[in-house]
Amino acid sequence: MDGVFAARCYAESTDWYISMKVNTTLTIVNLSYNGLSDNGAAALGRYVRVNPALRNLDVTNNRISAIGAKVFAAGLKKNERLDVLRVRLRI
């Protein structure tokens, strides 16, 4: 499997992180429109840190504040393969 599209997984719970952290071969992850909050952004930051294959990530239209974005960005610094990052805030 190259990618996962999580439609309404309610990412705020971070249950998706438990499932995905063991899969370090995903290249495409779409978590757009899933209510991802700062806690979810922190978990996603941990995930992108341990997934060297991730190339395309979509987190558009979630509820990530500046604090969550900063934590998420720390994880992005460790991922050298990510080519596409889609981020757009829902206001």
C-alpha positions as a LaTeX table, in Angstrom:
\begin{tabular}{lrrr}
\hline
Residue & $x$ (\AA) & $y$ (\AA) & $z$ (\AA) \\
\hline
Met1 & 0.00 & 0.00 & 0.00 \\
Asp2 & 1.38 & 3.39 & $-0.99$ \\
Gly3 & $-1.01$ & 5.62 & 0.86 \\
Val4 & $-3.87$ & 6.08 & 3.23 \\
Phe5 & $-6.80$ & 8.46 & 2.99 \\
Ala6 & $-8.43$ & 8.90 & 6.37 \\
Ala7 & $-11.96$ & 10.10 & 5.82 \\
Arg8 & $-13.45$ & 11.33 & 9.06 \\
Cys9 & $-11.14$ & 9.40 & 11.34 \\
Tyr10 & $-11.46$ & 12.09 & 14.00 \\
Ala11 & $-7.74$ & 12.41 & 14.29 \\
Glu12 & $-7.96$ & 14.36 & 17.54 \\
Ser13 & $-8.07$ & 11.05 & 19.40 \\
Thr14 & $-4.66$ & 10.08 & 17.92 \\
Asp15 & $-5.82$ & 6.44 & 17.63 \\
Trp16 & $-4.73$ & 6.67 & 14.00 \\
Tyr17 & $-1.17$ & 7.26 & 15.22 \\
Ile18 & $-1.07$ & 3.92 & 17.03 \\
Ser19 & $-2.06$ & 2.15 & 13.82 \\
Met20 & 0.19 & 4.12 & 11.50 \\
Lys21 & 3.39 & 4.27 & 13.57 \\
Val22 & 4.15 & 0.63 & 12.79 \\
Asn23 & 3.80 & 1.30 & 9.07 \\
Thr24 & 6.90 & 3.18 & 7.99 \\
Thr25 & 6.38 & 2.46 & 4.29 \\
Leu26 & 3.43 & 4.76 & 3.61 \\
Thr27 & 4.32 & 7.35 & 1.00 \\
Ile28 & 1.00 & 9.26 & 0.92 \\
Val29 & $-1.08$ & 10.30 & 3.94 \\
Asn30 & $-4.22$ & 12.43 & 3.67 \\
Leu31 & $-5.66$ & 13.65 & 6.98 \\
Ser32 & $-7.50$ & 16.66 & 5.54 \\
Tyr33 & $-10.83$ & 17.72 & 7.09 \\
Asn34 & $-10.44$ & 15.42 & 10.09 \\
Gly35 & $-10.54$ & 17.78 & 13.04 \\
Leu36 & $-6.84$ & 17.32 & 13.70 \\
Ser37 & $-6.00$ & 19.41 & 16.79 \\
Asp38 & $-2.74$ & 20.34 & 18.47 \\
Asn39 & $-2.55$ & 16.88 & 20.09 \\
Gly40 & $-3.00$ & 15.29 & 16.70 \\
Ala41 & $-0.38$ & 17.60 & 15.20 \\
Ala42 & 2.09 & 16.53 & 17.89 \\
Ala43 & 1.39 & 12.85 & 17.13 \\
Leu44 & 1.76 & 13.55 & 13.42 \\
Gly45 & 5.09 & 15.24 & 14.12 \\
Arg46 & 6.26 & 12.04 & 15.80 \\
Tyr47 & 5.00 & 9.99 & 12.85 \\
Val48 & 6.78 & 12.00 & 10.16 \\
Arg49 & 9.95 & 11.71 & 12.21 \\
Val50 & 9.90 & 7.89 & 12.08 \\
Asn51 & 8.54 & 7.40 & 8.56 \\
Pro52 & 11.42 & 7.83 & 6.11 \\
Ala53 & 9.24 & 6.88 & 3.11 \\
Leu54 & 6.59 & 9.62 & 3.50 \\
Arg55 & 6.57 & 11.83 & 0.41 \\
Asn56 & 3.09 & 13.42 & 0.33 \\
Leu57 & 1.15 & 14.70 & 3.36 \\
Asp58 & $-2.15$ & 16.59 & 3.37 \\
Val59 & $-3.39$ & 18.18 & 6.61 \\
Thr60 & $-5.56$ & 20.91 & 5.10 \\
Asn61 & $-8.53$ & 22.31 & 6.97 \\
Asn62 & $-7.90$ & 21.01 & 10.46 \\
Arg63 & $-7.81$ & 22.73 & 13.85 \\
Ile64 & $-4.07$ & 23.11 & 14.33 \\
Ser65 & $-3.01$ & 26.28 & 16.14 \\
Ala66 & 0.39 & 27.96 & 16.01 \\
Ile67 & 1.45 & 25.86 & 19.01 \\
Gly68 & 0.53 & 22.59 & 17.29 \\
Ala69 & 2.18 & 23.73 & 14.06 \\
Lys70 & 5.43 & 24.40 & 15.93 \\
Val71 & 5.47 & 20.90 & 17.44 \\
Phe72 & 4.59 & 19.37 & 14.07 \\
Ala73 & 7.38 & 21.35 & 12.38 \\
Ala74 & 9.94 & 19.87 & 14.79 \\
Gly75 & 9.09 & 16.43 & 13.42 \\
Leu76 & 9.27 & 17.66 & 9.85 \\
Lys77 & 12.89 & 18.68 & 10.38 \\
Lys78 & 13.79 & 14.99 & 10.74 \\
Asn79 & 12.04 & 13.90 & 7.53 \\
Glu80 & 14.21 & 14.46 & 4.48 \\
Arg81 & 11.96 & 12.73 & 1.92 \\
Leu82 & 8.75 & 14.74 & 2.14 \\
Asp83 & 8.14 & 16.40 & $-1.22$ \\
Val84 & 4.55 & 17.64 & $-0.86$ \\
Leu85 & 2.99 & 19.19 & 2.26 \\
Arg86 & $-0.51$ & 20.59 & 1.97 \\
Val87 & $-1.50$ & 22.88 & 4.82 \\
Arg88 & $-4.39$ & 25.29 & 4.83 \\
Leu89 & $-6.12$ & 26.46 & 7.97 \\
Arg90 & $-9.85$ & 26.41 & 8.45 \\
Ile91 & $-10.82$ & 29.78 & 9.84 \\
\hline
\end{tabular}
